[in-house]
């Protein structure tokens, strides 16, 4: 939560420039670590200390955000009764989704992932994190204000959260039942807040599997303008070039009236 204080610049904190080789090594290390992250649907019931979850949420809160309004709310749920309510409400929507609401094309896209309306993980995992976007929120000094770039800000924060949870040694699932309005009621949130993701967090169950399809990753391609149908061939032909003529020395005038007269009668610009 930030205040409505006026602009006050401060020196850039924390930044430290690294040698290029160290930059490359760090970038490769991050890629290697994130490549080992996988979406999981088979969760163990083993408990995870709440402070680990809270620290990961603090990391998510460092994400870029519109006007620094931080238009998100993370509702952390570990209570078994509430998790049961969430599962029951989610499965109502999921049964309708798989029964035809989704449409054939969407269901065909999901088929390689092996998903269905059964969401046992919502009760089995030790933690659920309901992530809401706030269209309006109060600043630290109590002012109710409109928030900006809410979807973008919340999405980036979710990415930070996923990276932090993975770095902490946990697995997660970004569950998005459609619609998700039941989360507002269960979590006691304002009806104007929008639930974006129901993140399931914990340890993987012994023998957990993932779909082979999930191992397919988009390659990093180098594209040219021609790949997008853009012709960058030069369209101008240079016939000749020549230096401009020498410039005559200026003259001093004695008055504004004389200057105006010369501009009007000699230069012809007035």
N, C-alpha and C positions, 0 to 999 in steps of 0.2 A: 504494500500500500504506500503510495507516494503522496507528497503534499502538493499544494498548488503554488509553491514558491516561484518567484520570478527567476529569470536566467542568471546563473552565476557560474562562470567557468572555473574549473580547477585543473591542475596539471594532470596529464594522463597517468594513472597509476598502474603498477604491476607489469607493464609491457617490458619485455627483454628481447632484443634482437638476437637471433641465433645464427651461427655460421651456416652456409648453405648445406653442407653435408649433414649437419645435425638436423636441419629442417627436413631434408629428404628422409633421414632415418626415422625421425618422429612421425612424419606423414605415413611412411610404410608401416610403422608399428601400429598406428591407429587403424589403418586399413586392415592389417592382419587381425587385430583384435575384434573389430566390428564385423569382419567376415565370418567370425566364429559365433556371431549372434544368430539365433534361430527362433522363430515363432513356435511356441509349444502349446499343445492342448491337453497334454497328459501331466497333471500336476500332483506332486506329493502333498500330503497334509502336514508335513513337518512345519513347525512354527518358524517364523522369521522375526527377529527383534524389530519392534516398531521404530526404534531410533534409526535403523538402517534405511527404512522407507522414508522417514522424514528428512534425512540428509540428502537422499536422492531427489526429493521434491525441492529442497533448497537449491540444489544444482539446477533443476529445471527452471527455477525462478530467476536464474541469471540470464535467461534467453533474451534476445532482442524483442522489443515490444513497441507498439504504436504509442508515441508520446510518453513513454515510460509509465503508462497507466496500469500495466500488468493485469490485463482483463481476464484473468483465469481464477478458477477456484478448484482446488484438489480436495475431494472428500475421500478420506481413507477409512475403509470399512474392514473390520476383522471380526465383528460380532456374527456368530453363526446364524442367529435368527434373522438378522437383516440380510445376510448373504442368501438365505433361503428365499426370502421375499423377492430379492432381485432375480434369483434364478427362475422362480415361478412366473414373474412378470415378463422376463425376457423370453421364456419358452412359449408363452402365449403368442408373442409377436413372431417368434421364429417358426412356429407351426403354420401360421398364416403365410409367412414368407415362402417356406418350402412347399406349401400346398398350392401355390400359384401366383401369389402377389409379386414375386420376383420376376416372373417371366422366364421363358425358355432360354433366352440368350444368357441371362445372368446366372441361372442355375447351371448351364453348360460350362461357364467360366469357373464356377466353384467346384465342379465335379472332380478335377484332378487333386483338389485339396481334401476330399473326403469328409466334408462338413455336413452336418444335419441339424435337426432341431434340438437334439439332446445337448444341454450345456452343463453337464455335471461339474465341470471345472469351476463354475461360479460358486460352488459350495466347497469343493475340495481344496482349492488354493487358499493359503492363509490370509491373503490380502487382496482386496479389490480397491482400485483407485478410480473414482468417478471424476472425470475432468470436464468442467463446465466453462463455457465462455460467458462473460458478463457484458451485456450490452451497456449497462450503466453500473457504476460503483462509486463508493465514497473514497475520497482521498484521505491521507493521514490526518488532515485537519478538519475532516468531517464534511467536506463539500461533495454533494452528489453531482456527478458529471458524466457526460457521454464518453464512451470509450471508442477508440478508432483502431482499424485494422485488427478486429477481434479474431476472425478465422486465421489470419496469417500468424498473429502473435501466439495464439493457443497451439497451433500446429507446430510451430518451431519449439515451443516449450515442451510439447509431447516428445519431440525428437530428442531434446536434451534429456528428458526423463528416461527414455528408453536406453540411451547411451549410459546414463548413470547407473541404472539398475543392472545392466549387463556388466559394467565395470565392477560392480559390487559382487558379482557372482550369482546373480539371480536370472531366472527366465521369465518371460512375460508373453502375454497375448493381448493384442489390441482388438478387443471385442466391440462390435458396433451393431447391436440389434436395431432394427428399423421398424417403427420409430422408437425413440428412447425417452419419451416424455415421462414415463413412469419413474425415471430416476429423480426428477425434480421433486415429486411427492415423497418418495422414500428418503431422499437425502435432505428434505426440508429446504429446498432452494426456491428462489423466486421463479414464478412461471416464465419470466422473460429471459432467464438464464438458459443457455442452450447446452445440453449435454453433447459432447463431441466423441469421447471415447470412454469405454469401461475397460480399464486396464487390469488384467488378471496377473498377479505377481506371486512368485514363490520358487520352490525348487522343482526340478523335473522329477516325475515319478520314475522309479526303477523300471527300465525297459521302455522308456518313452520313445516314441518315434515321431518323425516328421514326414510329410509327403515328399517324394522324390522331386515332384514338380517345383517345390519351394527352393530347390538348389539351383534352379536356373536364374541367372542374374544378367541384367542388361549390360552389354559390353560398352566400353568407352571408345566411341568411334570419333575419328577426325573427319569432319565434313568440309566440303568446298562449296562456294556459292552455286556452282553448277548442279549440285545435289538438290538444291531447292529451286531450280529453274531460273536462276539469276545469271544474266550475262554481264560480266564485268569488263568486256573488251572495250578499249577506248573508242569513243564516238566522235572525238574532235580531231581535226587534222590541222597541224601547225603549218601555215604557208610561209611565213617569214617572221623574223624578230628584228627589231632595231632599237637602238638607244633613243630616248627622248632628246629633243633639242636642248641646247644649253639654256639655262635660265638667266634672264637679264637681271642686273642688279636693281634693287628697289630704290625708291626716292623717299626723302623725308618731306612731310607736309607740315605746314605751319598751323593748320586749324582743322577742325572737324568738317567745316564747310568746304575747305579745299579738298579733303579726302572724299567727301560725298560727290563733289564735282568730277573728280578723276574717275571714280568708280562708275559714274553714270555716263560721262561723255567720252572717256578714253577707253576704259575697260569694257564698257557696255554690259555690266552685270547688274545694274539697278534700273 
